[in-house]
Amino acid sequence: MRFGILVLAAALVPVGAAAQSKPAPAPAVEGTWQVDASSVAGKGPREVIIRSDSSASWGKETVRWRLPEANRIMIALGGEWETYRMKLKGDKLTLSGGDLSEPITLKRTGPPSARPDTVPVPPDPDTE
């Protein structure tokens, strides 16, 4: 009997109110990503490592990143933020806009490697 009352009480709680009380979780973009060779032309980076400490690396370059919205990622390049549209579906991440002439797709290949202690997280352009 108590179980039935709990189920009925849960059904009466407005779903919209519960959903509005908690912000949507941020997409999990951390990991090691390989660029889909068919999605880009040229000699750009083929592996990107996105870490939870707000750093991202490819080649010898290390930058800062943040997610202002679930469908956007900002990367600090040359002392200012570049904003890209982002679509994350499973282990595929597609970036477009910003300074990209066409979308690029990356595939998650594993967890991020640790950032070496000798490589600092670049400063936040908003606080420099």
C-alpha atoms as a printed R data frame, in Angstrom:
    type eleno elety resid chain resno      x      y       z
1   ATOM     1    CA   MET     A     1  0.000  0.000   0.000
2   ATOM     2    CA   ARG     A     2  2.770  2.448   0.885
3   ATOM     3    CA   PHE     A     3  4.495  1.744  -2.437
4   ATOM     4    CA   GLY     A     4  1.307  2.692  -4.292
5   ATOM     5    CA   ILE     A     5  1.027  5.959  -2.368
6   ATOM     6    CA   LEU     A     6  4.669  6.818  -3.140
7   ATOM     7    CA   VAL     A     7  4.141  6.131  -6.838
8   ATOM     8    CA   LEU     A     8  0.996  8.286  -6.861
9   ATOM     9    CA   ALA     A     9  2.765 11.112  -4.992
10  ATOM    10    CA   ALA     A    10  5.682 10.989  -7.418
11  ATOM    11    CA   ALA     A    11  3.295 11.143 -10.366
12  ATOM    12    CA   LEU     A    12  1.681 14.290  -8.968
13  ATOM    13    CA   VAL     A    13  4.966 16.245  -8.739
14  ATOM    14    CA   PRO     A    14  5.134 18.588 -11.744
15  ATOM    15    CA   VAL     A    15  7.899 17.373 -14.052
16  ATOM    16    CA   GLY     A    16  8.597 20.854 -15.428
17  ATOM    17    CA   ALA     A    17  9.202 22.310 -11.974
18  ATOM    18    CA   ALA     A    18 11.646 19.547 -11.104
19  ATOM    19    CA   ALA     A    19 13.492 19.967 -14.406
20  ATOM    20    CA   GLN     A    20 13.769 23.740 -13.949
21  ATOM    21    CA   SER     A    21 15.320 23.449 -10.507
22  ATOM    22    CA   LYS     A    22 18.486 21.747 -11.799
23  ATOM    23    CA   PRO     A    23 20.619 23.030 -14.660
24  ATOM    24    CA   ALA     A    24 21.380 20.564 -17.428
25  ATOM    25    CA   PRO     A    25 24.690 18.789 -16.863
26  ATOM    26    CA   ALA     A    26 27.598 20.005 -18.955
27  ATOM    27    CA   PRO     A    27 28.595 17.678 -21.781
28  ATOM    28    CA   ALA     A    28 31.549 15.432 -20.923
29  ATOM    29    CA   VAL     A    29 34.130 16.653 -23.429
30  ATOM    30    CA   GLU     A    30 37.207 15.519 -21.507
31  ATOM    31    CA   GLY     A    31 39.248 12.866 -23.265
32  ATOM    32    CA   THR     A    32 41.725 12.145 -26.014
33  ATOM    33    CA   TRP     A    33 40.230 12.848 -29.415
34  ATOM    34    CA   GLN     A    34 41.408 11.921 -32.913
35  ATOM    35    CA   VAL     A    35 40.483 14.170 -35.801
36  ATOM    36    CA   ASP     A    36 38.601 12.376 -38.560
37  ATOM    37    CA   ALA     A    37 41.045 12.730 -41.479
38  ATOM    38    CA   SER     A    38 38.158 13.051 -43.933
39  ATOM    39    CA   SER     A    39 36.740 16.044 -42.043
40  ATOM    40    CA   VAL     A    40 39.726 18.387 -42.481
41  ATOM    41    CA   ALA     A    41 42.181 19.296 -45.157
42  ATOM    42    CA   GLY     A    42 45.734 20.385 -44.491
43  ATOM    43    CA   LYS     A    43 48.237 19.694 -41.787
44  ATOM    44    CA   GLY     A    44 46.277 20.617 -38.655
45  ATOM    45    CA   PRO     A    45 46.523 18.666 -35.395
46  ATOM    46    CA   ARG     A    46 45.348 15.068 -35.533
47  ATOM    47    CA   GLU     A    47 45.041 14.478 -31.777
48  ATOM    48    CA   VAL     A    48 43.465 16.781 -29.205
49  ATOM    49    CA   ILE     A    49 43.547 16.186 -25.442
50  ATOM    50    CA   ILE     A    50 40.849 17.959 -23.403
51  ATOM    51    CA   ARG     A    51 41.413 17.868 -19.633
52  ATOM    52    CA   SER     A    52 39.171 18.656 -16.666
53  ATOM    53    CA   ASP     A    53 41.670 21.314 -15.445
54  ATOM    54    CA   SER     A    54 40.459 23.560 -18.335
55  ATOM    55    CA   SER     A    55 43.532 22.852 -20.476
56  ATOM    56    CA   ALA     A    56 43.548 21.332 -23.949
57  ATOM    57    CA   SER     A    57 46.598 20.305 -25.944
58  ATOM    58    CA   TRP     A    58 47.519 19.346 -29.471
59  ATOM    59    CA   GLY     A    59 51.067 19.041 -30.672
60  ATOM    60    CA   LYS     A    60 53.124 21.496 -28.602
61  ATOM    61    CA   GLU     A    61 50.188 23.905 -28.151
62  ATOM    62    CA   THR     A    62 48.293 24.120 -24.846
63  ATOM    63    CA   VAL     A    63 45.221 26.331 -24.508
64  ATOM    64    CA   ARG     A    64 42.426 27.004 -22.023
65  ATOM    65    CA   TRP     A    65 38.822 25.967 -22.721
66  ATOM    66    CA   ARG     A    66 35.375 26.425 -21.181
67  ATOM    67    CA   LEU     A    67 31.746 25.573 -21.934
68  ATOM    68    CA   PRO     A    68 29.510 28.658 -21.697
69  ATOM    69    CA   GLU     A    69 26.528 26.606 -22.952
70  ATOM    70    CA   ALA     A    70 25.876 22.929 -23.658
71  ATOM    71    CA   ASN     A    71 26.290 23.461 -27.410
72  ATOM    72    CA   ARG     A    72 29.301 25.829 -27.406
73  ATOM    73    CA   ILE     A    73 32.958 25.554 -26.495
74  ATOM    74    CA   MET     A    74 35.308 28.498 -26.093
75  ATOM    75    CA   ILE     A    75 39.056 28.156 -26.617
76  ATOM    76    CA   ALA     A    76 41.530 30.879 -25.632
77  ATOM    77    CA   LEU     A    77 43.813 31.408 -28.628
78  ATOM    78    CA   GLY     A    78 46.363 34.204 -28.707
79  ATOM    79    CA   GLY     A    79 44.950 35.956 -25.651
80  ATOM    80    CA   GLU     A    80 41.291 36.000 -26.715
81  ATOM    81    CA   TRP     A    81 38.387 33.571 -26.784
82  ATOM    82    CA   GLU     A    82 37.285 31.853 -29.997
83  ATOM    83    CA   THR     A    83 33.791 30.345 -29.789
84  ATOM    84    CA   TYR     A    84 32.747 27.225 -31.691
85  ATOM    85    CA   ARG     A    85 29.428 25.464 -32.039
86  ATOM    86    CA   MET     A    86 29.703 21.982 -30.604
87  ATOM    87    CA   LYS     A    87 27.708 18.811 -31.125
88  ATOM    88    CA   LEU     A    88 28.564 15.830 -28.929
89  ATOM    89    CA   LYS     A    89 26.928 12.509 -29.698
90  ATOM    90    CA   GLY     A    90 28.435  9.430 -28.076
91  ATOM    91    CA   ASP     A    91 32.137  9.422 -28.903
92  ATOM    92    CA   LYS     A    92 31.848 11.918 -31.788
93  ATOM    93    CA   LEU     A    93 32.453 15.625 -31.299
94  ATOM    94    CA   THR     A    94 31.784 18.031 -34.163
95  ATOM    95    CA   LEU     A    95 32.994 21.622 -34.031
96  ATOM    96    CA   SER     A    96 31.978 24.382 -36.425
97  ATOM    97    CA   GLY     A    97 31.980 28.158 -36.665
98  ATOM    98    CA   GLY     A    98 34.604 30.339 -35.052
99  ATOM    99    CA   ASP     A    99 37.699 30.412 -37.238
100 ATOM   100    CA   LEU     A   100 36.847 27.090 -38.943
101 ATOM   101    CA   SER     A   101 35.986 27.257 -42.635
102 ATOM   102    CA   GLU     A   102 34.142 23.923 -42.363
103 ATOM   103    CA   PRO     A   103 33.075 21.616 -39.517
104 ATOM   104    CA   ILE     A   104 35.561 19.112 -38.090
105 ATOM   105    CA   THR     A   105 34.680 15.833 -36.418
106 ATOM   106    CA   LEU     A   106 36.717 14.180 -33.686
107 ATOM   107    CA   LYS     A   107 36.356 10.698 -32.213
108 ATOM   108    CA   ARG     A   108 37.089 10.022 -28.547
109 ATOM   109    CA   THR     A   109 39.797  7.358 -28.293
110 ATOM   110    CA   GLY     A   110 40.273  7.329 -24.527
111 ATOM   111    CA   PRO     A   111 40.711  9.377 -21.369
112 ATOM   112    CA   PRO     A   112 42.892 12.494 -21.338
113 ATOM   113    CA   SER     A   113 46.565 12.181 -20.512
114 ATOM   114    CA   ALA     A   114 47.826 14.274 -17.615
115 ATOM   115    CA   ARG     A   115 49.196 17.738 -18.375
116 ATOM   116    CA   PRO     A   116 52.904 17.820 -17.510
117 ATOM   117    CA   ASP     A   117 53.646 19.943 -14.423
118 ATOM   118    CA   THR     A   118 56.070 21.981 -16.537
119 ATOM   119    CA   VAL     A   119 53.231 23.112 -18.848
120 ATOM   120    CA   PRO     A   120 50.990 25.696 -17.156
121 ATOM   121    CA   VAL     A   121 47.306 26.150 -17.909
122 ATOM   122    CA   PRO     A   122 47.219 29.329 -20.012
123 ATOM   123    CA   PRO     A   123 45.706 32.370 -18.303
124 ATOM   124    CA   ASP     A   124 42.029 33.256 -18.754
125 ATOM   125    CA   PRO     A   125 41.890 36.192 -21.221
126 ATOM   126    CA   ASP     A   126 39.012 37.676 -19.182
127 ATOM   127    CA   THR     A   127 41.186 38.013 -16.082
128 ATOM   128    CA   GLU     A   128 44.540 39.038 -17.608
